[in-house]
Amino acid sequence: MTFQPFLEAISKQIDNTIYGQHPNELYEPIRYIMSLGGKRLRPLLTALSANLFIDDWQKCLKPAIAVEVFHNFTLMHDDIMDCAPLRRGKPTVHEKWNANTAILSGDVMLVNAYELLLDVEPFQLPRVIKRFNRTAAEVCEGQQLDMNFETRSDVSQDEYIEMIRLKTSVLLGFAMELGGMIAGADEATTQLLYDAGVNMGLGFQLKDDLLDVYGDPEKFGKQVGGDIIANKKTFMLIEALLLAEGETKEKLDYWLHLEQGSYDTAAKVAAVTAIYTELGIDKIAESKSDEFFTKGFEALHNLPAAPERKKPLIEFADFLVGRES
């Protein structure tokens, strides 16, 4: 894989990053969540984007790690809100410690992200911070919309796509835009990078929704069926509510309206998954995911960079399309 050297450099940079020392109870959860691995796709996209235009792409490593630290900060807080037991196959921070520790450690991670961003050239800093601030606010806006959807029964597909654009995709867009900014690319080029990241992010999240239902638990690293158990308004559930009729609709409504704790979760996951399969929701979701990935690839192909420079980035994008975890 041509992107492997970039991934190795990012992993080494993460291992060597010091988030703080004392009190240990504040910083150990940060070291824990950052050690759990993951795909590191956001910092990798930053490095691969910088590499499109400069040879010394290593100059973007600390800012790239800033994006990963910010991402993990949001995960730490999201896991509390979602009462999630697992993250990357391991106990979440609030499960391993407690919610208060997870909140406070997450807050320090946001500070760490800003410190790492300070490694960009001084003349680039105002633009980078402005774009990061806007992106960070949008991620929070997306999370709030996601929580709003929990109490609504009329969420549309367009509303859902906008929510995941904010909650997930804009950070991938910023990660790629950041690499371009550090490499000195012009605004038209950084906009193309941003557009590629946003569209790949939308495809990535729709694929994540699909894997939450149909993924292999050993590969997925999170609780398969978690969205079903929580009645989460995913693309798949919204589509099922639109398409279900007659007896199928009655079955779906039955499982959606059961009180938490009054049913066997495995039975609910199996029943709703069967409804999705019957309605062809898996195929619809996969097609929608592919639609956004295609838009992302179009933006990548329009970038003013040599084909050999694009190769690692396009290879990584291909990896995201075919992922199983």
FIPA-548146 format. One line per 10 residues: for each residue x, y, z of C-alpha. Coordinates in pm, whole numbers, plus 50000, padded with zeros to 5 digits. Layout:
X:Y:Z  ...
# end
This chain:
50000:50000:50000  50154:50330:49891  49998:50515:50186  50160:50284:50445  50469:50503:50506  50240:50797:50581  50040:50588:50827  50356:50470:51000  50481:50828:51040  50145:50933:51185
50138:50642:51430  50492:50727:51544  50396:51093:51591  50092:50994:51798  50306:50761:52013  50552:51045:52076  50291:51311:52155  50274:51415:52521  49932:51539:52630  50027:51624:52990
50163:51453:53300  49994:51552:53624  49750:51461:53760  49776:51121:53599  49400:51062:53638  49338:51345:53390  49587:51238:53123  49575:50859:53141  49232:50843:52971  49372:51054:52685
49666:50820:52639  49422:50529:52657  49182:50647:52386  49467:50760:52160  49631:50419:52197  49323:50231:52078  49426:50282:51718  49152:50317:51463  49202:50391:51097  49374:50729:51158
49202:50835:50839  49180:51207:50926  49553:51270:50988  49631:51037:50699  49413:51247:50469  49600:51558:50585  49939:51402:50512  49830:51258:50177  49681:51593:50075  50002:51779:50162
50201:51519:49968  50010:51613:49652  50212:51935:49633  50527:51913:49847  50800:51659:49919  50842:51752:50286  50488:51648:50383  50624:51556:50728  50590:51925:50822  50215:51864:50852
50241:51582:51108  50166:51779:51425  49870:51968:51271  49747:51636:51131  49759:51485:51480  49561:51788:51602  49272:51673:51383  49296:51321:51526  49307:51449:51885  49002:51667:51820
48822:51370:51663  48893:51152:51965  48779:51431:52196  48441:51427:52020  48428:51046:52044  48496:51056:52418  48203:51293:52471  47976:51124:52214  48023:50789:52387  47892:50942:52711
47586:51083:52533  47521:50753:52354  47592:50538:52664  47822:50338:52435  48000:50046:52605  48268:49987:52341  48503:50192:52127  48729:50006:51883  48649:49683:52064  48761:49816:52405
48569:49973:52697  48486:50340:52640  48653:50595:52868  48341:50661:53074  48299:50283:53126  48664:50226:53219  48676:50535:53446  48358:50744:53484  48163:51012:53298  48314:51306:53488
48668:51191:53407  48574:51143:53041  48427:51494:53020  48730:51661:53178  48987:51458:52986  48800:51538:52667  48815:51907:52747  49194:51888:52780  49212:51707:52446  49053:52009:52278
49327:52227:52430  49587:51977:52304  49444:52004:51953  49497:52381:51950  49853:52341:52079  49935:52099:51797  49785:52332:51535  50031:52599:51645  50298:52405:51453  50183:52554:51120
50374:52848:50972  50283:53176:51150  50142:53333:50832  49910:53031:50786  49786:53024:51144  49493:53273:51126  49338:53094:50828  49395:52749:50979  49246:52845:51316  48948:53018:51153
48870:52710:50942  48927:52476:51239  48694:52681:51460  48418:52676:51199  48461:52302:51152  48459:52233:51526  48138:52433:51568  47977:52244:51278  48068:51909:51437  47888:52022:51754
47592:52142:51547  47573:51800:51386  47580:51627:51723  47297:51848:51848  47089:51769:51540  47156:51400:51599  47023:51435:51954  46724:51637:51830  46635:51353:51595  46599:51114:51889
46263:51270:51982  46135:51321:51626  45949:51074:51408  45953:51288:51093  46324:51313:51012  46376:51331:50634  46660:51182:50434  46784:51533:50345  46791:51631:50712  46984:51316:50795
47240:51377:50520  47289:51733:50646  47334:51607:51002  47604:51357:50908  47769:51618:50682  47812:51835:50989  47881:51568:51248  48127:51358:51046  48205:51483:50696  48321:51841:50752
48610:51718:50967  48732:51494:50685  48696:51790:50452  48898:52009:50687  49163:51738:50726  49225:51742:50352  49195:52120:50326  49452:52153:50606  49703:51945:50414  49656:52169:50113
49690:52487:50318  50013:52367:50478  50146:52275:50132  50070:52627:50004  49792:52527:49762  49564:52804:49633  49206:52849:49754  49047:52680:49452  49259:52371:49517  49194:52363:49891
48821:52392:49811  48848:52086:49586  49025:51902:49867  48751:52005:50110  48478:51891:49869  48651:51556:49820  48677:51505:50197  48315:51600:50264  48179:51365:49998  48403:51080:50108
48292:51151:50464  47928:51117:50364  48003:50790:50190  48206:50678:50491  47923:50751:50740  47659:50578:50529  47893:50279:50508  47929:50299:50887  47549:50286:50926  47546:49979:50704
47824:49808:50898  47645:49883:51228  47372:49647:51109  47552:49401:50881  47914:49424:50996  48125:49149:51150  48156:49228:51525  48517:49105:51524  48609:49351:51249  48374:49640:51326
48507:49708:51677  48177:49848:51803  47852:49690:51916  47681:49566:51599  47314:49660:51607  47370:49949:51846  47180:50190:51622  46884:49950:51608  46877:49907:51986  46880:50285:52034
46618:50351:51760  46878:50584:51608  46751:50781:51308  46998:50648:51054  46957:50656:50677  46851:50294:50697  46575:50343:50954  46441:50655:50779  46430:50466:50449  46260:50167:50614
45993:50392:50765  45926:50532:50417  45906:50194:50244  45744:49964:50503  45379:49880:50448  45118:49648:50595  45247:49371:50819  45609:49480:50771  45526:49831:50895  45341:49684:51194
45644:49474:51286  45879:49771:51254  45649:49994:51462  45624:49722:51725  45999:49706:51779  46041:50085:51766  45783:50148:52037  45892:49892:52294  46021:50049:52614  46395:50026:52678
46471:49720:52890  46144:49545:52815  46281:49328:52534  46572:49104:52438  46814:49326:52247  46944:49043:52029  46588:48962:51924  46522:49326:51831  46843:49351:51628  46761:49028:51443
46400:49132:51375  46478:49482:51249  46773:49356:51043  46537:49107:50877  46298:49393:50794  46581:49595:50641  46685:49298:50429  46327:49232:50320  46291:49595:50207  46632:49600:50036
46755:49878:50265  47109:49737:50261  47127:49776:49882  46978:50128:49894  47224:50241:50162  47518:50091:49975  47412:50268:49655  47379:50602:49836  47722:50555:49995  47875:50479:49655
47710:50792:49511  47897:51016:49755  48224:50826:49716  48195:50880:49339  48161:51257:49392  48467:51245:49616  48671:51066:49349  48561:51323:49088  48700:51602:49307  49025:51408:49354
49068:51359:48981  49016:51734:48924  49302:51827:49158  49595:51999:48981  49854:51741:49089  50059:51481:48906  49905:51130:48882  50193:50973:49076  50132:51226:49354  49764:51133:49365
49826:50759:49378  49856:50716:49760  49547:50933:49822  49333:50755:49563  49452:50417:49691  49345:50514:50043  49008:50636:49914  48963:50295:49746  49040:50133:50082  48764:50340:50250
48509:50231:49990  48582:49861:50049  48630:49869:50427  48463:49619:50662  48547:49793:50990
# end
